[in-house]
Amino acid sequence: MGAILKSHESEILRDWIASQLADTSLRELLNENEVNEQSRSFLALFSTAVRVSYDEELAGQHWDDVRAALSSLSKKRALAGFSPTETATFVFSLKKPVFAALRRAFADDAQRLNEETWLSSTVLDKLGMVTVEAYQRSREEVIVRQQQELLDLSTPVIKLWDGIVAVPLIGTLDSERTQVVMENLLEGIVQHEATVAIIDITGVPTVDTLVAQHLLKTVAATRLLGAECIISGIRPQIAQTIVHLGVDLTNVTTKSTLADALRVALAKCDLAVTRSSRLDGAGG
């Protein structure tokens, strides 16, 4: 195989690139210059690895280089919107030109042709799986990063006034999200030098024992930073649930609305909001 790749490399490369560019399902995603460069680079690494060690184990530094190149390509294609099948096609489409070269080389030796074809097919199949696995890892990394970004966006710390911050929560709370709430709130308290923090759970549909315990831990952590915590948005059904669960909120200031919580927070900061009255006179 090493000798065949060396003597027929230009033909194999030409046919391989043509096969990729002719794939109608990939035409809109592929860039011809990138395909040429990626194919040429990979075939050079593949040819070197084959000449050094050619068996189903794919062991050795040269095969590690081949796998690293495929992993890098798969990551780029995953970010570019390719599907797993479209990504793996990069390797699998190499089979046809390689098999054609083998048929030309062993036209008079059927047994040798079958052996070489089987080995090359097995090797390329394993390399194809490398692309799929690398693709999946890349997509999982993207998903994890997006989930974290969504968590950060869904738990913003808002400065309401000097010394007062709030965290409005919407949606279901789980252990991971409540941990993010605590971290963001504590960072916001330090950043804004807040003395009062409001956690508004108006948009939280249900509160179970675990969520209540996380809220209590957040209140305790807030106090350790020298700030007082107010929980607002305690609707009647949530109040009943908390009572039934036996969660003790007697040492926590709670209010039914964010407006009530803000009023209490302003009072704790020795501030007050008053209604302004327009003065009668010329010009209104």
C-alpha positions in Angstrom: 0.0 0.0 0.0 2.8 2.4 0.8 4.3 1.9 -2.6 1.0 2.2 -4.4 0.2 5.5 -2.5 3.6 6.9 -3.4 3.4 6.0 -7.1 -0.3 6.9 -7.6 -0.7 9.7 -5.0 -1.5 12.4 -7.5 -4.2 10.3 -9.2 -5.7 9.3 -5.9 -5.7 12.9 -4.7 -7.3 14.2 -7.9 -10.1 11.6 -7.9 -10.7 12.0 -4.1 -11.1 15.8 -4.4 -13.3 15.4 -7.4 -15.5 12.9 -5.5 -15.9 15.3 -2.6 -16.7 18.3 -4.7 -19.2 16.3 -6.7 -21.3 15.4 -3.7 -24.4 17.5 -4.1 -25.3 17.2 -0.4 -22.0 18.9 0.6 -21.6 21.4 -2.3 -23.0 24.3 -0.3 -20.9 23.6 2.7 -17.6 22.9 1.0 -15.0 25.4 0.0 -12.9 24.1 -2.9 -9.6 25.6 -1.7 -10.1 24.2 1.8 -11.0 20.8 0.4 -7.8 20.8 -1.8 -5.6 21.8 1.2 -7.3 19.4 3.7 -7.2 16.5 1.3 -3.6 17.1 0.3 -2.4 17.5 3.9 -4.3 14.4 5.1 -3.2 12.1 2.2 0.4 13.1 2.9 0.1 12.1 6.6 -1.8 9.0 5.7 0.9 7.9 3.1 3.7 8.5 5.6 1.9 6.4 8.3 1.2 3.6 5.9 4.8 3.4 4.8 6.0 3.2 8.4 3.3 0.9 9.9 0.3 -0.6 8.1 -2.0 -2.8 10.0 -5.4 -2.6 11.8 -3.9 -1.4 15.1 -3.0 2.0 13.7 -0.3 2.3 16.4 2.6 4.8 16.4 3.4 8.5 16.3 2.5 8.8 12.6 -0.9 7.3 13.1 -1.4 9.7 16.1 -0.6 12.5 13.7 -3.3 11.2 11.3 -5.9 11.0 14.1 -5.0 14.5 15.4 -5.5 15.9 11.9 -8.9 14.2 11.6 -9.9 15.5 15.0 -9.0 19.0 14.0 -10.9 18.8 10.8 -13.9 17.3 12.5 -14.0 20.1 15.0 -13.9 22.7 12.3 -16.7 21.0 10.4 -18.8 20.5 13.5 -18.6 24.3 14.1 -19.3 25.0 10.4 -22.6 23.1 10.6 -21.7 19.8 9.0 -23.6 16.7 10.1 -21.7 13.6 11.5 -22.3 11.8 8.2 -21.0 14.8 6.1 -17.9 15.0 8.3 -17.1 11.2 8.1 -17.6 11.4 4.3 -14.2 13.1 4.1 -12.5 9.8 5.0 -15.0 7.3 3.5 -14.9 9.0 0.1 -11.2 8.1 0.0 -12.1 4.4 -0.4 -13.1 4.6 -4.1 -9.8 6.1 -5.5 -7.7 3.8 -3.2 -9.6 0.7 -4.3 -9.2 1.8 -7.9 -5.5 2.0 -7.4 -5.4 -1.4 -5.8 -7.3 -2.9 -8.7 -4.8 -1.5 -11.1 -1.9 -2.8 -9.1 -3.2 -6.3 -8.4 -5.2 -6.9 -11.6 -3.5 -10.3 -12.0 -3.6 -11.4 -8.3 -7.2 -11.7 -7.0 -6.2 -13.1 -3.6 -3.7 -10.2 -3.0 -6.3 -7.7 -4.2 -8.9 -9.0 -1.8 -6.4 -8.9 1.1 -5.3 -5.4 0.4 -8.8 -4.2 -0.2 -10.0 -5.6 3.1 -7.1 -4.1 5.1 -7.5 -0.7 3.5 -11.2 -0.8 4.0 -10.8 -1.7 7.7 -8.2 1.1 8.2 -10.3 3.7 6.6 -13.4 2.6 8.5 -11.5 3.1 11.8 -10.3 6.5 10.7 -13.9 7.3 9.7 -14.9 6.5 13.3 -12.2 8.8 14.5 -14.0 11.7 12.7 -17.4 10.8 14.1 -16.1 10.6 17.7 -14.2 13.9 17.3 -17.3 15.5 15.9 -19.4 14.3 18.8 -16.9 15.6 21.3 -16.9 19.0 19.6 -20.7 19.2 19.5 -20.9 18.3 23.2 -18.4 21.0 24.0 -20.5 23.5 22.1 -23.7 22.4 23.8 -22.1 22.6 27.3 -20.8 26.1 26.5 -24.2 27.2 25.2 -25.9 25.8 28.3 -23.5 27.7 30.5 -24.1 30.9 28.5 -27.9 30.4 28.9 -27.5 29.8 32.6 -25.5 33.0 32.9 -28.1 34.9 30.8 -31.0 33.5 32.8 -29.6 34.6 36.1 -28.6 38.3 35.7 -27.7 40.4 38.7 -29.3 43.8 38.3 -28.3 47.0 40.2 -31.6 48.6 41.3 -30.1 51.4 43.3 -26.9 52.2 45.1 -26.4 49.4 47.5 -29.3 47.3 46.2 -29.1 44.4 43.6 -31.7 41.9 42.4 -31.8 38.6 40.7 -35.1 37.9 38.8 -35.5 34.1 38.3 -37.7 32.7 35.6 -38.3 29.0 34.9 -37.5 25.8 36.8 -34.7 25.8 39.4 -32.4 22.8 39.7 -29.2 22.2 41.7 -27.0 23.5 38.9 -28.9 26.6 38.2 -29.3 27.5 41.9 -25.5 27.2 42.2 -25.1 29.6 39.4 -27.6 32.0 41.0 -25.5 31.9 44.2 -22.3 32.5 42.5 -23.6 35.4 40.3 -25.4 37.0 43.2 -22.3 36.9 45.5 -20.1 38.3 42.7 -22.7 41.0 42.1 -22.8 42.0 45.7 -19.1 42.4 45.8 -19.0 44.2 42.4 -21.7 46.7 43.3 -20.9 46.9 47.0 -24.5 46.1 47.8 -25.9 45.8 51.3 -29.3 44.4 50.2 -30.0 41.7 47.7 -33.4 40.7 46.3 -34.1 37.3 44.9 -37.3 37.4 42.9 -39.0 34.1 42.3 -42.2 35.4 40.7 -41.4 33.5 37.5 -40.5 30.2 39.2 -43.5 27.8 38.8 -42.8 25.5 41.7 -40.6 25.4 44.8 -39.6 22.0 46.3 -37.5 21.1 49.3 -34.3 21.1 47.3 -34.9 24.5 45.8 -35.9 26.0 49.2 -32.7 24.6 50.7 -30.7 26.2 48.0 -32.4 29.5 48.5 -31.6 29.3 52.2 -28.0 28.6 51.5 -27.9 31.6 49.2 -29.4 33.8 51.9 -26.7 32.5 54.4 -23.9 33.1 51.9 -25.2 36.6 51.2 -25.1 37.4 55.0 -21.5 36.2 55.2 -20.7 39.0 52.8 -22.4 41.5 55.1 -25.5 41.9 52.9 -29.2 41.2 53.7 -31.3 39.1 51.4 -35.0 39.5 50.6 -37.0 36.9 48.7 -39.9 38.3 46.7 -42.5 36.7 44.5 -43.9 34.4 47.3 -47.3 33.6 45.7 -50.1 31.9 47.8 -49.4 28.5 46.3 -45.7 28.7 46.9 -46.3 29.9 50.4 -48.5 26.8 51.0 -45.9 24.5 49.5 -43.1 26.0 51.7 -45.3 25.5 54.8 -46.2 21.9 53.9 -42.5 21.1 53.3 -41.6 22.4 56.7 -39.0 24.9 55.4 -38.2 27.5 58.0 -38.1 31.0 56.5 -38.8 32.9 59.7 -35.3 34.5 59.6 -35.7 35.5 56.0 -37.5 38.7 54.8 -40.1 37.6 52.2 -42.5 39.7 50.2 -45.2 38.9 47.7 -44.0 41.3 45.0 -40.8 42.8 43.8 -42.2 46.3 44.4 -42.7 45.5 48.1 -39.2 44.0 48.3 -37.7 47.1 46.8 -39.6 49.3 49.2 -38.2 47.3 52.1 -34.7 47.4 50.6 -34.8 51.2 50.2 -35.9 51.5 53.9 -33.0 49.4 55.0 -30.7 51.8 53.1 -32.4 54.8 54.7 -33.9 55.8 51.4 -37.5 56.5 50.4 -39.4 57.1 47.2 -41.9 59.9 47.3 -44.4 61.1 44.8 -43.5 64.5 43.3 -46.2 67.1 43.0 -46.2 69.7 40.2 -46.1 73.3 41.3 -48.9 75.5 40.0 -47.8 78.5 38.1 -47.3 80.0 34.7 -46.3 77.5 32.1 -47.8 74.6 34.1 
